[in-house]
Amino acid sequence: MLDPPRLRNRRGEPIDPVPFIVTAGVGFALIFSFGPIYGLAYGLSLPAALGASALGFGGVALVAHRQLVRSAPPADAGPLPADVRFERLLYAGIALGAAFLALTLPLL
């Protein structure tokens, strides 16, 4: 039986695909849950709001692929050092805060 194809980083080493799949799935769910509603609140038509949501999801998927697939260490590299994990957590927190701020703009 053939093994399924594995995602590989830019060095050609196999990586764990779960973080990318989860990030892209959560991004899809959030963007298509809030995007069309906020697009309509900003005066876009429904097709334009859906198109903007699709572009937003494409951007999220592209960034997630770059961070979690292309730049990922190999699956057997072991855990990341604490300083790298903290830095990634800090950047994720800043991005989440910016997203929450953007979601509150129509409420002002």
The 8 nearest C-alpha neighbors of each residue, nearest first, counted from 0:
[[1, 2, 3, 4, 5, 6, 13, 7],
 [2, 0, 3, 4, 5, 6, 13, 7],
 [1, 3, 4, 0, 5, 6, 13, 7],
 [4, 2, 5, 1, 0, 6, 13, 16],
 [5, 3, 2, 6, 1, 7, 13, 16],
 [6, 4, 13, 7, 3, 14, 16, 15],
 [5, 7, 13, 14, 16, 4, 8, 68],
 [6, 8, 13, 12, 11, 14, 5, 9],
 [7, 9, 69, 11, 10, 68, 12, 71],
 [8, 10, 69, 11, 7, 70, 12, 68],
 [9, 11, 8, 12, 7, 69, 70, 73],
 [12, 10, 7, 8, 9, 13, 6, 73],
 [11, 13, 7, 73, 8, 10, 14, 9],
 [14, 12, 7, 6, 73, 5, 74, 8],
 [15, 13, 74, 73, 7, 6, 16, 12],
 [14, 16, 74, 17, 13, 18, 6, 73],
 [17, 15, 19, 18, 14, 20, 6, 68],
 [16, 18, 20, 19, 15, 21, 22, 14],
 [19, 17, 21, 20, 16, 22, 67, 15],
 [18, 20, 22, 17, 21, 16, 67, 23],
 [19, 21, 17, 23, 22, 18, 24, 16],
 [20, 22, 24, 18, 19, 23, 17, 25],
 [23, 21, 19, 25, 24, 20, 26, 18],
 [22, 24, 26, 20, 60, 21, 25, 19],
 [25, 23, 27, 21, 26, 22, 20, 28],
 [26, 24, 28, 22, 27, 23, 21, 29],
 [27, 25, 23, 29, 24, 28, 30, 22],
 [26, 28, 24, 30, 25, 29, 56, 31],
 [29, 27, 25, 26, 31, 30, 32, 24],
 [30, 28, 32, 26, 27, 31, 25, 33],
 [29, 31, 34, 27, 32, 33, 28, 26],
 [30, 32, 34, 28, 29, 33, 27, 52],
 [33, 31, 29, 30, 28, 34, 35, 36],
 [32, 34, 36, 30, 31, 35, 37, 29],
 [35, 33, 30, 52, 37, 31, 36, 38],
 [34, 36, 48, 38, 37, 49, 33, 39],
 [37, 35, 39, 38, 33, 34, 40, 32],
 [38, 36, 40, 34, 39, 35, 33, 41],
 [37, 39, 48, 35, 41, 43, 40, 36],
 [38, 40, 43, 42, 36, 37, 41, 35],
 [41, 39, 37, 38, 42, 36, 105, 43],
 [40, 42, 38, 39, 43, 37, 105, 36],
 [43, 41, 39, 40, 38, 44, 37, 48],
 [44, 42, 39, 38, 48, 41, 47, 45],
 [43, 45, 47, 46, 48, 39, 42, 38],
 [44, 46, 48, 47, 49, 43, 39, 35],
 [47, 45, 49, 48, 44, 50, 43, 51],
 [46, 48, 50, 44, 45, 49, 43, 51],
 [49, 47, 38, 35, 45, 51, 50, 46],
 [50, 48, 52, 46, 47, 51, 35, 45],
 [51, 49, 47, 53, 52, 48, 46, 54],
 [50, 52, 54, 48, 53, 49, 47, 55],
 [53, 51, 55, 49, 34, 50, 54, 30],
 [52, 54, 50, 56, 51, 55, 57, 49],
 [55, 53, 57, 51, 52, 56, 50, 58],
 [56, 54, 52, 58, 57, 53, 51, 59],
 [55, 57, 59, 53, 58, 54, 27, 60],
 [56, 58, 54, 60, 55, 59, 61, 53],
 [57, 59, 61, 55, 56, 60, 62, 54],
 [58, 60, 56, 62, 61, 57, 63, 55],
 [59, 61, 63, 57, 58, 23, 62, 64],
 [62, 60, 58, 64, 59, 63, 57, 65],
 [61, 63, 65, 59, 64, 60, 66, 58],
 [64, 62, 60, 66, 65, 61, 67, 59],
 [65, 63, 68, 61, 67, 62, 66, 60],
 [64, 66, 69, 62, 63, 68, 67, 70],
 [67, 65, 63, 70, 64, 68, 62, 69],
 [66, 68, 64, 71, 63, 19, 65, 70],
 [69, 67, 64, 71, 8, 70, 65, 66],
 [68, 70, 8, 65, 9, 71, 66, 67],
 [71, 69, 66, 68, 8, 67, 65, 72],
 [72, 70, 68, 67, 69, 8, 73, 66],
 [71, 73, 76, 74, 70, 14, 8, 12],
 [74, 72, 14, 76, 75, 12, 13, 71],
 [75, 73, 14, 76, 15, 13, 72, 77],
 [74, 76, 73, 77, 72, 14, 13, 78],
 [77, 75, 73, 74, 72, 78, 79, 14],
 [78, 76, 75, 79, 74, 73, 72, 80],
 [77, 79, 80, 76, 81, 75, 74, 84],
 [78, 80, 81, 84, 83, 77, 82, 76],
 [79, 81, 83, 82, 84, 78, 85, 77],
 [80, 82, 84, 83, 85, 79, 86, 78],
 [83, 81, 85, 84, 80, 86, 79, 87],
 [84, 82, 86, 85, 81, 80, 87, 79],
 [83, 85, 81, 87, 82, 86, 88, 80],
 [86, 84, 88, 82, 83, 87, 89, 81],
 [85, 87, 89, 83, 88, 84, 82, 90],
 [88, 86, 90, 84, 89, 85, 91, 83],
 [87, 89, 85, 91, 86, 90, 92, 84],
 [88, 90, 86, 92, 87, 91, 85, 93],
 [91, 89, 93, 87, 92, 88, 94, 86],
 [90, 92, 88, 94, 89, 93, 95, 87],
 [93, 91, 95, 89, 90, 94, 96, 88],
 [94, 92, 96, 90, 95, 91, 97, 89],
 [93, 95, 91, 97, 92, 96, 90, 98],
 [94, 96, 98, 92, 97, 93, 91, 99],
 [97, 95, 93, 99, 98, 94, 92, 100],
 [96, 98, 100, 94, 95, 99, 101, 93],
 [97, 99, 95, 101, 100, 96, 94, 102],
 [100, 98, 102, 96, 101, 97, 95, 103],
 [101, 99, 97, 103, 98, 102, 96, 104],
 [100, 102, 98, 99, 104, 103, 97, 105],
 [101, 103, 99, 100, 104, 98, 105, 37],
 [102, 104, 100, 106, 101, 105, 99, 107],
 [105, 103, 106, 101, 107, 102, 100, 99],
 [106, 104, 107, 103, 102, 40, 37, 41],
 [105, 107, 103, 104, 102, 40, 101, 37],
 [106, 105, 104, 103, 102, 100, 101, 40]]
